[in-house]
């Protein structure tokens, strides 16, 4: 169990170390010399503030060293056990919950059944109950709760922390999710759409050097996330990237789950391909069923997947013309169909876009692990908490 930091910690000295703490937490500067260069502070000031962080147990000297012109210097790093965060990914049939350290890495986790017709209060009560159960299992009980971050399979107004319609979660629209959980845990709460969180994870974990990236999730539904200038782009109300409900006028125009006709999702999502395959006599309802038929090399399944790729490629070509990303990553359940899906996307993008826009454009399949939305939720929370001194203040208050 981690020992609590000494009670004589000077709260103001700790808070004044915020700039140095952010540099170390974000791995922008991980040595004393690098901190001096990046901060512009005097050597004495850096020493005093760094000592405050070390004494408080927020920063540690790792076993890793780097050359310094003389004796090798130890790399400075965040003490990942100084705090923890609670994350939950609400899916259409299950909720995956985890308590994670500041790395972030999963410490303990749990999956519970969920019905998408469940009301927000009972769902959030269940999440709060399971969060408390996870906290009780933590290996270090004195760590500070950095916050809570939720992933939802719906459009989210992230500024307000609530669901905006249309949504597959009836009764959730404009419910104060953040406020409800903040009152229970006395901690900041972040709420975001699952595709944006998958985008954040894909960028931070696999492509941090890419400034402009477009992520497409192709599963039971279709959505996308936009990275521009290295940051997630949400738009005015948080629904940027909703390519699944762009409408095509070509006939036939199938009815979408949103109530409109001819949406990309109604033509190319897992449920839509399942609908078309079911009409041919195959047992298919969702993306998982489609993938299973593809793996069994059912010709009709492969044909519909290729056609879906072309539909997605058609709308993606418009995105490329507008945003000019250098990388497109395709993830989600149907990404397991590999080149059967990807070839159609590439075909339409290269066919419709100007050569300058596609000259260095990469279109690849995601290699993300299964819990990317959960990790994306953690990255979102940590970046907000570490960059704005919020966690530092919470930690200082806890030690006072």
Secondary structure, 3 states (H helix, E strand, C coil): CCCCCCCCCCHHHHHCCHHHHHHHHCCCCCCHHHHHHHHCCCHHHHHHHHHHHHHHCCEEEEEEEECCCCCCEEEEEECHHHEEEEEEEECCCEEEEEEEECCCCEEEEEEEECCCCCCHHHHHHHHHHHHHHHHHCCCCCCCEEEEEEEEECCCEECCCCEECCCCCCCCCECCCHHHHHHHHHCCCEEEEEHHHHHHHHHHHHHCCCCCCEEEEEECCCEEEEEEECCEEECCCCCCCCCHHHCECCCCCCCECCCCCECEHHHHHCHHHHHHHHHCCCCCCCCHHHHHHHHHCCCHHHHHHHHHHHHHHHHHHHHHHHHHCCCEEEEECHHHHHCHHHHHHHHHHHHHHCCHHHHCCCEEEECCCCCCHHHHHHHHHHHHHHHHCCHHHHHHHHHHC
